[in-house]
Amino acid sequence: MPTCLPAILRRCQSCASERFRASGRFRVNANHKLLDVWLLALCAVCGETTKLTVLERMNVRSVRPELLDRLHHNDPGLTAELLQDPVVRRRNRIALDWDDAWRLDTGGPARSEDDAIDVSVRFAARIPVRPVRLIAEGLGFSRAEVERLIAGGNLVSAVRLTGKLSGDFDFTLKL
């Protein structure tokens, strides 16, 4: 589950830093019947503000009133939703860095009388993470040990455990 908003990877025009943090504030500008909306982000080094385009030249009537209300009240949940929106990320040419922005809640130690442990991994948010790292942290193994278990067929899943995932998955550990 997420612990904070991810860092925004984008070059700062002032200091050439590559990391921004979302301020959680929106700027809404109305020009007659057209709206522009930006999410404000601050450079992690110099504090320079940049605007990430959320809506551009949208007719006021085409924006849902609930969304407009959330924008005016700087809803932190909306900030998280918009940062994860691929359209917003592509439009602003940004990437997200989730390092140190999530934690693993194991729900307690796994106990099994059988020769195998079935585990279901559920994401509270779409956080791209390497399953090998997640399994290693959750079970208290090293990543190399988890990779050996996968290669030996003692750790199996219906999804590929190498690379990154951001969706729920299940796996079985054979003891």
N, C-alpha and C positions, 0 to 999 in steps of 0.2 A: 504494500500500500504506500501511496505517496506520503512523504513527510513535509515537503515544501514544493514550491514551483520549480521546474527545471531551469537551468541556465539557458539563455538564448545565445546561440552562436552566430555572431554577425560582427563585422569589423566596425570599430568606432572611427568616426571621421576625425576626431580630435587627437586621440592618443594611440591609435592603431591597436588597441586591445581587441580581443575577439570574443569577449563575454559581456552579456548584458543580463540584468535581472528585471523581471516584470515588476512595475511599481504597483500594479493592481488598480490603476486609475485609467479612465477613458476620457478622451476629448471628443465631444460631439459638437459638430459645426453644422448649422442649418443655413442654407442659401436658398431663400424662397421656399419651394416645396422639395428641395433636394437635401439629403443628409450625407455627411461624411463622418465616419467614426474611426478613431485611432486608439490603439492600446499603447500606453506610454511605457517605455522601458529605459532603465538607467544603466550607463556603463559601469561595470564593476570596478574599474580603476579610477576614472576621472569624474564619474557622476553625470556626464553629458546625457541629455535626454534625446531619445529617438522615438519616432512614431511608427508603429506597425499598423498598416491599413487593415481595418476590419470590414467596413462598408465604404463604398465609393460611389457618390452621386446616385444614391438610392432615393426613390420617391418616398416621402414620409408615410404615405398610406400603405406602402408595400412592406413596411417594417412592423412586425407584431408589437402591439402595445406592451406586452410583458417583457419583451427583449429591450425595448426602449427604456422601460422603467429600470431594468437591471443595469443598463448602461449608465443611466443618470445617477444611480446609487452606487456605482463602482463595486458591483457584486464580485467578490473574490472567486466564487464558484464559476462565474462566467469567464473570468480570466483564465482559469485552468482549462475550461472547455475550449476556448478559442485558441490557446496555445497548442492543444492537441489536434485541432482541426487541420487536415492536410491542405485545404484550400487556402487558409490564412498563411500557413508556413510556406507554401509554394508562391503565393502572391508577394510575400515579403522577402523571399529568398533567405529563409532562416532555417536553422536546425536546432534541435534541443539536446542538451547534455543532462542526462538523468543521474550522473554520478553523485552519490551522497544525497539524493533527493527521494529515496525510497527506503523502506525497511521490510524485513521479512517477519511475518507473524506465523510461527509454526503451530500455535495452539497447544503446545506441550509436547512432551516426549512421545515418540511412537513406540507402541508396545504391540508385539505380535507373537503369538504362540505358533504360528505357521512358519513355513520356510520362506515366505515372501511377504513384503510390505507393499500394499497398494496405496499410492499417494495421489491426491487430487490437488492441483495448484490452481488457485483462483486469483485473478488480478482485480484489485479494487479500482484501478485505472489502467489505461493502455500505456504501460511503461515498457519500452523495449529493453529486455534484459536477456543475458545468455543463460539458458536453462542449466548449463553445467555449473555456473557460478551460484545460481539459486539453489540447486540441489546440494552443492558442497556446503553452503552456509547453513541450509536447513538441517542437514544430517550430520554436520560437524566433520566432514571429510575435506581433504585437499582437492583442488580441481584436478590435479593429475590422477588422483585415486578414482575420482568420478569418471574421468575419461577412460581409465583402465577397465572399470566396471562396464562401461558402455561397449568398449571394444571386445570384452570377454563375454558379452551377452547376459551379464548379470543385472543390467539396468536396461529395461526395455520400455518403449513408449510407441504410441501410434503416430506421434509427430517426431520430426527430426530434432534431436537434442543439441545439435551443433548449430552455430549461428545464433541469431537473436529471435525471440518470440515476444509478443505483447498480448497474447490471448491465452485463455485457460487451457491447461493440458493435464493429462494423467500419466503416471509412470509406475512401473513395478520394479522393486528391488528384490532380487533373489538372494537369500542369505546362504 
